[in-house]
Amino acid sequence: MSFGARLREWFDVFFILILCFSVLLTTLLLQGAVLVGEGGGAMDYTIDPFTLLGTTAMLATYFIVLFTVSKKEMKQRSK
């Protein structure tokens, strides 16, 4: 892999990482200001078991598909 290709790959990774971080931080700050302004106290985090199980199942499915497809592509490229 050439230096230019690696540089583009690292730029892509860090761009997405910074983008995700900024969106999450902005959302947290905006929602925190609203909650603190109304209730005058701490933020309340509740976990719904149904949502937690659904999210966990979807993430597991995503990773299974991701690893399966990646393994097939790696086998094809190594031939």
N, C-alpha and C positions, 0 to 999 in steps of 0.2 A: 504494500500500500504506500503510495507516494506521500510526501510531506503535506502537499496541498489537500489531498483527500482526507488525511487525518485532521488537518486544521479545520476543514469544513465540518467534519463529523463532530469534533469537540465544540465548535461554535454552535451547531444545531442543538447539541445536548445542553449546553449552558444557557442558550437562549430560551429553550423550553422550560428549563429549571427555574430561571429567573422570572419568566412569565407566570408560571404556576405559583411561585412564591408571592409575587406581587398581587395576583388576583386573590389568593387566600388571605394575605395580610390586609388588603383593602377591605375585603368582606368582613373580616374579624373586627377591624377597627370601626367600621361603620355600624355593624350590628351591636358591638359593645357600647358605643356611644348612645345608641337608641335605648338599649336595655338599662344602662346605668342612669340615663336621663329620666326614664319613666319610673322605675322602681326605687331608685336611690340605693341600690345594693349590688350584690354580686350577681354574676350571670349564672343561670341555672341550666345545667346540662342533664338531660334525661336520655336514656337509651331504650329504644323500643326493641324488644327481642325479635319481633317479626322483621323489622327493617334490618337489624343486624344480621339475621340469618340470610335474608335475601341478598344483602350486599356481599356477604361472605361467599355465598353460592355463586354469584355472578363473577366475583374476582377469581374464585377457583376455576370456574369454567373458562374464563379468559386466559389464565395462565396455562391450563391444560392445552387449549387450542394453540396458544403461542408457542409452547415448547414442542408440540407435535409438528406444527408446520415448520418451525425452525430446524428441527431434526431432519425432516424430509429434505429441506433445501440444502442443508449441510451435506447430506449423503449425495445429492445430485451434483453439487459443486465439486465434491472430492473425486468423482469418477473421471 
